[in-house]
């Protein structure tokens, strides 16, 4: 669901569409949308999974303060989906655990 005519902000400009990939599936998103809003407009609310309870994670604060919307974007793990704008060809995957911070950067 998107608000195209806000009662205070007025009409939203049309904008161009870009193609992104989520979990291998191509989706259309509006240019300058955040990753989280682009996925939610497509009916995708699960952005990852908690490591201890194996429960779905999704958008919580929507302003970059929590870690609920961390996703893997273009190969970079734990990027905040609520603060990252979509770009043409962006590859997005769910984060299913914590980053491996103990790994040596020269190891495979």
N, C-alpha and C positions, 0 to 999 in steps of 0.2 A: 504494500500500500504506500503510495506517495502522495504528498500534498502538492497539488499543482496550483491551487489558488488559496493562499494563506489569508486568514481574516485580517492580519496586521501587516504582513510583509508583501501582500499582493500576489500577482501572478508570477509564477516561476518561469524563467526563460527556458526555451526548448533544449538547447545544448546538443552537442554531437554525441553519437553513441560510439562506444569502443567495445571490442571483443576481449573478454577475459576467460581464463580457464580455471575452473574450480574442480578439484579432484578428477581431472581429465575430461571434464565436460565443458564445452564452450557455452558461454553466456553473454548476453548483451547487457552493458551497463551504461549509465549516463556519465559523460565526461565530468570530472570534478566531484563525483560522488565518492564517499569513503568506501573502502572495501566492505565494511560491515553493512552499510546501508544498501549497497549494490546487491549483496547476497540476500539480505532481508527482503528486498523488493522482488526477488525471485522465489521467495518462500523458504529460504535456507536460514535456519535459526541456530543450528548446532555448528559451532566454530571449532570445537575441539572436545577433549575429554579430560577430566581430572585424573591425576595419577593414582591417588589413594582409593577413592571410592568408585572410579570408573564411571562417573556421571557426566552427562553432557554439560559443556560450557557454552556460553553465548554472550551477547552484549549485556553488560551490567551498568557501568557508570556512563559510558558513551563520551567520556572526556579525557581519556588517557591516564586516569589515576589508578585503576585496578589492573589486574592481569588476566581478566576473564576472556578477553577477545584476542589473545595471542594466536597468531597463525604463521604458517611458513609461506612467505611471499617471495617469489623469484629465487628460491633456494635459501633465503635467509630465515632462520628460525626465530620464533618469538618476536614477531613484529605486531604492533598494536593495530588491529583492523579498523578500530574506530577513528584512528588518526591518520591513516594512510589513504591517499587518493588513488583511484584506479587509473591505470595507464593501458594503452593499447598493448595487447599480447601478454599482460600480466598473468603469471602462473601462481595459483593460490591452492594451498593444501591445509587441512586441519592439523593442528598440533595435538599429538596424542600422548605427550609426556613432557618431561623437563629437558632442557638442553644439556648436552654432554660437555660441561665446562671443564672437566678434568682431563679431557683428551688433548694430546699434544697436537698443535696445528700442522705438524709435518707428517703425522701418521695418517694412514688411509682408513 
